[in-house]
Amino acid sequence: MLVEYSALILWTLTAITIVYLAPSSIYVVAISTFGAIIAASLLIAWAAEASESSVSRGLALAIVAIVQTIPEYFVEGTIAWKAGKDLTGFWLHNVIANFTGANRLLTGFGWPLILLTLIIQRRRNGQQGASTIALRREQSIEVVFMLGASLYYVVVLIQEELTIFDSIVWVGIFAAYMWMLARLPRGKDGPEEPLLGPSRTILEIKSTRKKTGAILGLFLFAGLTFVLITDSFVTSIQNLAQMFLVGLLGSGAVFFTIQWIAPVLSEFPEKVTAFNWARQITLAPLALLNFISSSVNELTALVALIPVVYFVSSAGAGSIPLGQLQWIEVLLVLWVISTAVIEARLIVAILFLVFAAWETLRSRGHIVVFSAFRETLRRGVFRRT
């Protein structure tokens, strides 16, 4: 497996070299930085999976989800920094593109595809019965915090801006979420997720010191890669959008491209891991839980970064206003139709909320997440030690 690590490290080093020696080569920079984002994301994901220790399953997956979304933090931070320095307002208009696209990929594409993968695999194995994905009761923590973080966006929509106070609230929610997961005992039941070859290679290092060094080395190398190439990566997205998509999408070309290219590349390792688990049927709940953990992370800590970086970059200019397009993007979750027909986004969002309310009422007798959450708090989080 050393070949995989060597190839990815070589690609990232080449990309860094190109960024600083040939920054005017638009296509070469774009290809190299796009590939480097995937390469560094894979390296950091493998290191994160290998670093799981004797903690609760939810906390382990939450830590992996945080590490896997580090590329998005760099992308979001870079755009917010540009927005604070740009007097034209161009980057301010695009400041929420990355996180809204990332969440749409998780909920609108990732979740359904996990279930579809499970259904197909069950049929291949000749298994009968309902194809559903059930989480354990203690995993209600992730679901409740995801719902709570989502509901806070109603406040954002009403005030029509992102503020430092919002960042404080989101960080508080995220801190409470991580604290509760840390309080849970490690579950003894349920299947363990098998590590993929590259992650297992690290885990098989006999020397604890060398193993820790390998994990930290990969973290540092990937982090340094993001520091050195993210600005060029974002600029490449801007250049390609303005060259090929302005005629089709007009002024929204850069927003559209950032919204889809950046999350697709940075979340690639996470999607591969989750779908690999879904194919094994018994690990499908882990795949879904991984995506839920990522949603909580992106709805809280990731978005909290935006007003803070913007405030620092703009020397205290204030909050980030949400125009009509940004307001609808924050509201919208269902994305297939709205991606193709921009004018339909508000209608689609309203229809989605209506369908969600109808499904909630129809299934109200089967909703146990809140009772499971109370039980988990009593028996797990606030248990006597």
Long-range contacts (C-beta under 8 A, 24 or more apart in sequence): 1-197, 1-198, 1-200, 1-201, 2-201, 4-197, 4-198, 5-43, 5-198, 5-201, 8-39, 8-40, 8-42, 8-43, 9-39, 9-43, 9-221, 11-35, 11-36, 11-39, 12-36, 12-39, 12-40, 12-43, 12-221, 12-222, 12-225, 12-229, 15-39, 15-225, 15-229, 16-225, 16-228, 16-229, 19-228, 19-229, 19-232, 20-228, 23-232, 26-236, 26-239, 26-240, 26-243, 29-232, 29-236, 30-236, 30-237, 30-239, 30-240, 33-229, 33-232, 33-233, 33-236, 34-233, 34-236, 34-261, 34-265, 36-225, 36-229, 36-233, 37-71, 37-226, 37-229, 37-233, 37-265, 37-266, 38-265, 38-268, 38-269, 39-225, 40-71, 40-221, 40-222, 40-225, 40-226, 41-68, 41-71, 41-222, 41-265, 41-266, 41-267, 41-268, 41-269, 42-198, 42-268, 42-269, 43-218, 43-221, 43-222, 44-68, 44-70, 44-71, 44-218, 44-219, 44-222, 44-223, 45-269, 45-270, 45-273, 46-196, 46-198, 46-199, 46-202, 46-218, 46-269, 47-199, 47-202, 47-214, 47-215, 47-218, 47-219, 47-222, 49-195, 49-196, 49-199, 49-273, 50-195, 50-199, 50-200, 50-202, 50-203, 50-211, 50-215, 51-215, 54-186, 55-182, 55-186, 56-138, 56-181, 56-182, 56-184, 56-185, 56-186, 56-187, 57-139, 57-186, 57-187, 57-190, 57-286, 57-289, 58-138, 58-139, 58-141, 58-142, 58-181, 58-184, 58-289, 58-293, 59-178, 59-181, 59-182, 59-184, 61-286, 61-289, 61-290, 61-293, 62-142, 62-177, 62-178, 62-181, 62-293, 62-296, 62-297, 64-290, 64-293, 65-270, 65-290, 65-293, 65-294, 65-296, 65-297, 66-297, 66-301, 67-219, 68-267, 68-269, 68-270, 68-294, 69-102, 69-266, 69-267, 69-270, 69-294, 69-297, 69-298, 69-302, 70-222, 70-223, 70-226, 71-226, 71-230, 71-265, 71-266, 72-98, 72-99, 72-102, 72-262, 72-263, 72-266, 72-267, 72-298, 72-302, 73-302, 73-305, 74-226, 74-227, 74-230, 75-230, 75-233, 75-234, 75-258, 75-262, 75-266, 76-302, 76-305, 76-306, 76-309, 77-230, 77-305, 77-309, 78-230, 78-231, 78-234, 79-234, 79-258, 80-305, 80-306, 80-307, 80-309, 80-310, 80-313, 81-309, 81-310, 81-313, 82-234, 82-313, 83-310, 83-313, 83-314, 83-320, 84-309, 84-310, 84-311, 84-312, 84-313, 84-314, 84-315, 84-317, 85-313, 85-314, 90-254, 92-320, 92-321, 93-255, 93-323, 93-325, 93-326, 94-254, 94-255, 94-258, 95-306, 95-310, 95-320, 96-162, 96-306, 96-320, 96-322, 96-326, 96-329, 96-330, 97-254, 97-255, 97-256, 97-258, 97-259, 97-262, 97-329, 98-258, 98-259, 98-262, 98-263, 99-298, 99-302, 99-303, 99-306, 100-259, 100-329, 100-330, 100-332, 101-258, 101-259, 101-260, 101-262, 101-263, 102-262, 102-263, 102-266, 102-267, 102-298, 102-302, 103-295, 103-298, 103-299, 103-333, 104-259, 104-332, 104-333, 104-335, 105-260, 105-263, 105-264, 105-267, 106-267, 106-291, 106-294, 106-295, 106-298, 107-291, 107-295, 107-333, 108-333, 108-334, 108-335, 108-336, 109-335, 110-271, 110-274, 110-291, 111-288, 111-291, 113-275, 114-274, 114-275, 114-278, 114-284, 114-287, 114-288, 114-291, 115-278, 115-284, 117-275, 117-278, 117-279, 117-284, 118-278, 118-281, 118-284, 121-278, 121-279, 121-280, 121-281, 122-281, 125-281, 127-281, 133-284, 133-285, 133-288, 134-285, 135-285, 135-288, 135-289, 136-187, 136-189, 136-190, 136-285, 137-368, 137-372, 137-375, 137-376, 138-184, 138-187, 138-372, 138-376, 138-380, 139-285, 139-289, 140-369, 140-370, 140-372, 140-373, 140-376, 141-177, 141-180, 141-181, 141-184, 141-373, 141-376, 141-381, 142-177, 142-289, 142-292, 142-293, 142-296, 143-292, 143-369, 143-373, 144-369, 144-370, 144-373, 145-173, 145-176, 145-177, 145-296, 145-300, 146-292, 146-295, 146-296, 146-299, 148-173, 149-173, 149-296, 149-299, 149-300, 150-299, 153-299, 153-330, 153-331, 156-322, 156-330, 157-322, 157-327, 157-330, 157-331, 160-321, 160-322, 160-327, 161-319, 161-320, 161-321, 161-322, 162-303, 162-306, 162-307, 162-319, 162-320, 162-322, 163-307, 163-319, 163-320, 164-307, 164-308, 164-311, 164-319, 166-303, 166-304, 166-307, 167-303, 167-304, 167-305, 167-306, 167-307, 167-308, 168-304, 170-299, 170-300, 170-301, 170-303, 170-304, 171-300, 171-301, 171-304, 173-300, 174-296, 174-297, 174-300, 174-301, 174-304, 177-296, 177-300, 180-377, 180-381, 183-380, 183-381, 183-382, 183-383, 184-376, 184-380, 184-381, 185-380, 185-383, 190-285, 191-282, 191-283, 191-286, 193-277, 193-283, 193-286, 194-280, 194-283, 196-273, 196-276, 233-262, 234-258, 234-262, 237-261, 237-262, 249-342, 252-325, 252-342, 255-325, 260-339, 267-294, 270-294
